[in-house]
């Protein structure tokens, strides 16, 4: 695997590990909730102006603790946030990011060679039966290794597996039923544990199956793509797609743990690698300007799969998401800001057919559209627009939707987006200096129309 360690650099504040701290929360978040219910739920009102907005500005402070096993533990909660340092941990020694959700809290283990550390998985299996849910691409690569990790010196645990077809187009009810079929045929009980081994599609479906089977059983996330490692495996969003819209059927259901073995990225295709970086870039744009600037300097190293650069990008992304989830688990407002570009992107995925464009590719194009609209509203300057285009091109990601997309197609699909409330479409847009965003329905309708027309031929 190519390595460009000499091209990998850290921000000044990231070069020294802090082993103890007494942090104070340093956030500046202003919330404005003001609802205006529309007279009707017509498509006209969906794209009109509402009176709802949330504006978020984040700043980072130092906070970490060293675990007894030598691991680096980072807490994410309303009283403690993460700093910008990176460490070059030894193989098998994880960095741990804690998602603080009270009695639903759980660790994210990040590191190289973690699938060779059976104790990490086994401590989160509470019963004697395990069902590994994976797909036909990942199974030949990692299924045996995961089964070994679950059963090594642990003869009381038996492991079943179900291997699903690979692809976003299979994230549907018919495929989900295969998981239930296997669980029922295997006579699994409420003490069983489901294990999601794969990318975001597998993680979402396995988590949803775990939430519904016997009204809820334990599950573990083992994400094997950048997209899943930095985003979809963290935070408990689970579900499937519907022909009329993406991720419209699902549940919030938290895992017992997330185990990220960065070695699994060695087998990830280049296109999937790039797709995942769309979510990494998102974190910098909406809440972490320092991280965005770091990405601008290190995207070449990330694309070349420098292990230290990848580990740092994954850790920093997980820190960002863990903190947001700990503050807003079920997306009442703040968590929605993690969906920058997703409303436009989900429309692209739905219209062209699930799996034709990868999720990150659609989000990248959607991010450009959201940034364009933010600029038309006068909320950001053109330097941000240029920087977004530049970094997405470095990551080999698209900066425009497919030519088949029309204004009417965008509007009809966006009308059933999950962020529609009381018949009004709310969007995540950038506002102010880099690292600031708003979740709002209070925008000039003409700006959205102008953005859609500028990216569509009809």
C-alpha positions in Angstrom: 0.0 0.0 0.0 1.3 3.4 -1.0 2.5 5.6 1.9 3.2 9.3 1.9 4.1 9.8 5.5 6.4 12.7 4.7 3.3 14.6 3.3 1.3 14.1 6.5 1.3 17.0 8.9 -0.6 17.9 12.0 -1.9 21.3 13.2 0.4 22.7 15.9 -2.0 21.9 18.7 -2.2 18.3 17.5 1.4 17.3 18.0 1.4 16.6 21.7 -0.8 14.1 23.5 -2.6 15.3 26.6 -3.0 12.6 29.2 -5.0 14.6 31.8 -7.1 17.7 31.7 -9.8 19.6 33.5 -11.7 20.9 30.5 -14.4 23.4 30.4 -17.0 23.4 27.7 -16.2 26.1 25.1 -19.1 26.2 22.7 -21.0 29.1 21.2 -24.3 27.7 20.0 -27.3 30.0 19.5 -30.7 28.4 19.1 -33.7 30.1 17.6 -36.9 28.1 17.4 -39.9 29.9 15.9 -42.4 27.9 14.0 -45.0 29.2 11.5 -47.4 26.4 10.4 -48.3 26.7 6.7 -51.9 27.0 5.5 -51.5 23.9 3.4 -48.9 21.2 2.7 -48.6 22.0 -1.0 -45.2 21.7 -2.8 -45.4 25.5 -3.0 -45.2 25.9 0.7 -42.5 23.3 1.0 -40.1 25.5 -0.7 -41.3 28.8 0.8 -40.0 30.6 3.8 -40.5 29.3 7.3 -39.5 30.7 10.7 -37.2 28.0 12.0 -33.5 28.1 12.4 -30.6 26.8 14.4 -27.2 28.3 14.2 -24.2 26.5 15.4 -20.6 27.6 16.0 -18.1 25.1 17.6 -14.8 25.7 19.3 -12.5 23.0 20.5 -10.8 22.6 23.9 -8.3 19.9 25.1 -9.6 16.8 26.9 -8.5 13.2 27.1 -7.6 10.5 29.5 -5.3 7.5 29.2 -6.8 4.1 29.8 -5.2 1.4 31.9 -4.5 -0.7 28.9 -2.6 2.1 27.2 -5.5 3.1 25.0 -6.3 6.8 24.5 -9.8 7.6 25.8 -11.6 10.6 24.5 -14.9 11.7 26.1 -17.7 13.4 24.2 -20.5 15.0 26.2 -21.9 18.4 27.1 -19.2 19.0 29.7 -16.2 17.7 27.8 -15.0 17.9 24.3 -12.1 16.6 22.3 -8.8 18.3 21.4 -6.9 18.2 18.1 -4.0 16.0 18.9 -3.2 12.8 17.0 -1.2 9.8 18.2 0.6 7.1 16.4 -0.6 4.2 18.4 0.9 0.7 18.3 -1.0 -1.9 16.4 -3.7 -3.5 18.5 -3.8 -0.5 21.0 -7.0 1.4 20.3 -7.9 5.0 20.7 -11.3 5.2 22.3 -13.9 7.8 21.7 -16.8 7.6 24.2 -20.4 8.4 23.0 -22.0 9.8 26.1 -25.7 8.9 26.2 -26.2 7.9 29.8 -27.2 4.3 30.1 -26.9 3.9 26.3 -23.3 5.1 26.2 -20.7 3.1 24.3 -17.1 3.2 23.1 -15.8 3.6 19.6 -12.5 1.7 19.3 -10.2 3.0 16.6 -6.9 1.5 15.5 -4.9 -0.9 13.4 -5.1 -4.7 14.0 -8.1 -4.5 16.3 -9.8 -7.5 14.8 -6.8 -9.5 16.3 -7.9 -8.4 19.8 -10.7 -10.7 20.8 -11.3 -9.1 24.1 -12.6 -5.9 22.5 -15.5 -7.7 20.9 -16.1 -10.3 23.5 -16.7 -7.9 26.4 -19.7 -6.5 24.5 -21.4 -9.9 23.8 -23.7 -10.6 26.7 -25.3 -13.9 25.7 -24.2 -17.0 24.0 -25.5 -16.5 20.5 -24.2 -14.1 17.8 -25.5 -13.4 14.3 -23.0 -11.7 12.0 -24.6 -9.7 9.2 -22.3 -9.0 6.2 -22.3 -9.0 2.4 -20.8 -11.1 -0.3 -18.0 -8.7 -0.9 -16.8 -8.4 2.8 -17.5 -12.0 3.9 -14.6 -13.6 2.0 -12.2 -10.9 3.4 -13.1 -10.6 7.1 -15.9 -13.0 8.2 -13.6 -15.7 9.4 -11.4 -13.2 11.3 -14.5 -11.8 13.0 -15.8 -15.3 13.9 -12.4 -16.1 15.4 -12.3 -12.9 17.4 -15.8 -13.7 18.8 -15.0 -17.3 19.7 -11.3 -17.5 20.6 -10.9 -19.1 24.0 -14.7 -18.5 24.3 -16.3 -21.9 23.5 -19.6 -21.0 25.0 -20.4 -18.6 22.2 -21.8 -19.9 18.9 -21.9 -17.7 15.8 -24.3 -17.8 12.9 -24.0 -15.6 9.8 -26.2 -14.2 7.0 -24.5 -13.0 3.8 -26.5 -10.3 1.9 -26.0 -9.0 -1.6 -23.7 -5.9 -1.8 -25.1 -2.5 -2.8 -27.3 0.4 -1.9 -30.1 -1.1 -4.1 -30.4 -3.9 -1.7 -31.1 -1.7 1.3 -34.8 -2.6 1.3 -37.4 -4.6 3.1 -37.0 -7.8 1.0 -33.3 -7.9 1.9 -33.9 -7.0 5.5 -36.2 -10.0 5.8 -33.3 -12.3 5.1 -31.8 -11.2 8.4 -35.0 -11.9 10.3 -35.3 -15.2 8.5 -31.9 -16.3 9.7 -32.4 -15.1 13.2 -35.7 -16.9 13.6 -34.5 -20.1 11.9 -31.5 -20.1 14.3 -33.8 -19.7 17.2 -32.0 -16.7 18.6 -33.3 -15.2 21.8 -33.3 -11.8 23.4 -29.8 -12.3 24.8 -28.3 -12.6 21.4 -26.0 -10.1 19.7 -26.2 -9.0 16.1 -22.8 -7.9 14.5 -22.8 -5.6 11.5 -19.7 -6.3 9.4 -19.4 -4.1 6.4 -20.2 -0.6 5.1 -23.0 1.8 5.8 -25.7 -0.3 4.1 -24.9 -3.4 6.2 -24.6 -1.2 9.4 -28.0 0.5 8.8 -29.8 -2.8 8.0 -28.3 -4.8 10.8 -29.0 -2.1 13.3 -32.6 -1.8 12.2 -33.0 -5.6 12.4 -31.5 -5.6 15.9 -33.9 -2.8 16.9 -37.0 -4.7 15.6 -36.1 -8.4 16.3 -37.9 -9.5 19.5 -38.4 -5.8 20.1 -34.7 -5.1 20.5 -31.5 -7.1 20.9 -27.9 -6.0 21.3 -25.7 -5.2 18.3 -22.1 -4.3 17.5 -20.8 -2.2 14.5 -17.7 -3.3 12.7 -17.5 -0.8 9.8 -15.1 -1.5 6.9 -15.5 1.6 4.7 -14.4 5.2 5.4 -18.0 6.3 5.0 -19.2 3.9 7.7 -16.2 4.5 10.0 -16.5 8.3 10.1 -20.3 8.6 10.0 -23.0 5.9 9.6 -21.7 3.5 12.2 -21.8 6.2 14.9 -24.9 7.6 16.5 -27.5 4.9 16.2 -29.3 5.8 13.0 -30.6 2.6 11.4 -32.9 1.9 8.6 -33.7 1.1 5.0 -34.7 2.9 1.8 -38.1 3.3 0.2 -38.5 3.6 -3.6 -39.8 7.2 -2.9 -37.0 8.3 -0.6 -33.8 7.3 1.1 -33.7 6.2 4.8 -37.4 6.9 5.3 -38.0 3.7 7.3 -35.9 3.1 10.4 -35.2 3.7 14.1 -32.7 5.3 16.4 -31.0 2.4 18.1 -27.5 2.6 19.6 -24.9 -0.2 19.4 -23.0 -1.8 22.3 -19.7 -0.6 20.7 -18.2 0.4 17.4 -14.9 -1.3 16.4 -13.0 0.4 13.7 -10.0 -1.6 12.5 -8.3 0.8 10.1 -6.6 -2.2 8.4 -9.9 -3.0 6.6 -9.4 0.1 4.5 -6.5 -1.7 2.7 -9.0 -3.6 0.6 -11.4 -0.7 0.0 -11.7 0.3 -3.7 -10.5 3.8 -4.6 -14.0 5.0 -5.5 -15.3 3.9 -2.1 -12.4 5.6 -0.4 -13.2 8.9 -2.1 -16.9 8.6 -1.3 -16.1 8.4 2.4 -14.1 11.6 2.3 -17.3 13.6 1.5 -18.4 13.0 5.1 -15.0 13.9 6.5 -15.0 17.2 4.6 -18.5 17.9 5.9 -17.4 17.9 9.5 -14.8 20.6 8.8 -17.3 22.8 6.9 -20.1 22.8 9.5 -18.2 22.9 12.8 -14.5 22.4 12.7 -12.6 24.9 10.6 -9.2 23.7 11.9 -10.0 20.2 10.7 -11.0 21.5 7.2 -7.7 23.4 6.9 -5.9 20.2 8.0 -7.7 18.3 5.2 -6.7 20.9 2.6 -3.1 20.3 3.5 -3.3 16.5 3.8 -5.8 15.3 1.2 -3.0 14.0 -0.9 -1.9 11.8 2.0 -5.5 10.6 2.6 -5.9 9.7 -1.1 -2.6 7.8 -0.9 -3.9 5.9 2.1 -1.3 7.1 4.5 -2.2 5.2 7.6 -1.5 8.0 10.1 -3.5 10.5 8.0 -6.4 8.1 7.8 -6.4 7.2 11.5 -6.3 10.9 12.4 -9.2 11.8 10.0 -11.3 8.9 11.3 -10.6 9.9 14.9 -11.4 13.5 14.4 -14.6 12.8 12.5 -15.8 10.4 15.2 -15.0 13.0 17.9 -17.2 15.5 16.0 -20.1 13.1 15.5 -19.9 11.7 19.0 -20.2 15.1 20.5 -23.2 16.1 18.4 -24.9 12.8 19.1 -24.3 13.1 22.8 -26.1 16.5 22.7 -28.9 15.6 20.4 -29.4 11.9 20.0 -32.6 11.9 18.1 -32.1 14.8 15.8 -34.4 17.4 17.4 -32.2 20.2 15.9 -28.5 20.2 16.4 -27.8 16.8 14.9 -29.6 17.7 11.7 -26.6 19.9 10.9 -24.6 16.7 10.2 -26.7 16.5 7.0 -25.0 19.2 5.0 -25.6 18.5 1.4 -27.7 15.4 2.1 -31.1 16.8 1.1 -29.8 17.5 -2.4 -27.7 14.3 -2.3 -30.5 12.0 -1.3 -32.6 13.4 -4.1 -29.8 12.5 -6.5 -29.5 8.9 -5.1 -33.3 8.4 -5.3 -33.7 9.8 -8.8 -30.8 8.0 -10.5 -31.4 4.7 -8.7 -29.9 3.5 -5.5 -26.3 2.3 -6.0 -25.7 4.2 -9.3 -24.1 7.1 -7.4 -22.4 6.2 -4.2 -23.7 8.1 -1.1 -20.6 10.2 -0.7 -20.6 11.1 -4.4 -24.2 12.4 -4.1 -23.4 14.2 -0.9 -20.4 15.9 -2.5 -22.6 17.2 -5.3 -25.2 18.2 -2.8 -22.7 20.0 -0.7 -21.7 22.1 -3.6 -25.3 23.0 -4.2 -25.8 23.9 -0.5 -22.7 26.0 -0.6 -23.9 27.7 -3.8 -27.2 28.5 -2.2 -25.5 29.8 0.9 -23.4 32.2 -1.3 -26.6 33.3 -3.1 -28.1 34.2 0.2 -25.1 36.3 1.0 -24.2 34.1 4.0 -20.7 33.2 3.0 -18.1 34.7 0.7 -16.8 33.3 -2.5 -13.5 32.1 -1.0 -15.5 29.3 0.8 -17.1 28.3 -2.5 -13.7 28.0 -4.2 -12.2 26.0 -1.3 -15.1 23.6 -1.3 -14.7 23.0 -5.1 -11.0 22.6 -4.7 -11.0 20.0 -1.9 -13.7 17.9 -3.5 -11.8 17.8 -6.7 -8.7 16.7 -4.8 -10.8 13.9 -3.4 -12.0 12.9 -6.9 -15.6 13.7 -6.0 -18.2 15.2 -8.2 -19.0 18.9 -7.9 -22.3 18.8 -9.8 -25.3 16.5 -10.0 -25.9 14.2 -13.0 -27.3 15.9 -16.1 -30.5 13.8 -15.9 -31.5 15.8 -12.8 -34.2 18.5 -13.3 -35.6 21.2 -11.1 -38.9 19.3 -10.9 -37.2 16.0 -9.9 -35.2 17.7 -7.2 -38.3 19.4 -5.8 -40.6 16.4 -5.9 -38.1 14.1 -4.0 -37.0 16.8 -1.6 -40.6 17.3 -0.6 -40.6 13.9 1.2 -37.2 14.5 2.9 -37.0 13.7 6.6 -36.2 17.3 7.4 -39.6 18.5 6.2 -41.6 19.7 9.2 -45.1 21.0 9.1 -44.9 20.9 5.3 -41.8 23.1 5.1 -38.4 22.1 3.8 -35.5 22.9 6.2 -32.0 22.9 4.9 -28.5 22.9 6.4 -26.6 25.8 5.0 -23.3 27.6 5.7 -23.4 31.0 7.4 -20.6 33.1 8.6 -16.9 32.1 8.8 -15.8 28.6 7.9 -17.0 26.1 10.5 -20.4 27.7 11.0 -23.8 26.5 9.7 -27.5 26.9 10.2 -30.4 24.4 10.1 -33.2 26.5 8.8 -36.4 26.9 6.8 -36.1 30.7 7.0 -34.5 31.4 3.7 -35.3 33.2 0.5 -37.1 30.8 -1.8 -35.6 32.4 -4.8 -32.1 31.4 -3.8 -33.1 27.8 -3.8 -34.8 28.1 -7.1 -31.7 29.9 -8.6 -29.4 27.2 -7.2 -31.5 24.4 -8.7 -31.8 26.1 -12.1 -28.0 26.8 -12.2 -27.2 23.1 -11.7 -30.1 21.7 -13.9 -30.7 22.0 -17.6 -34.4 22.0 -17.1 
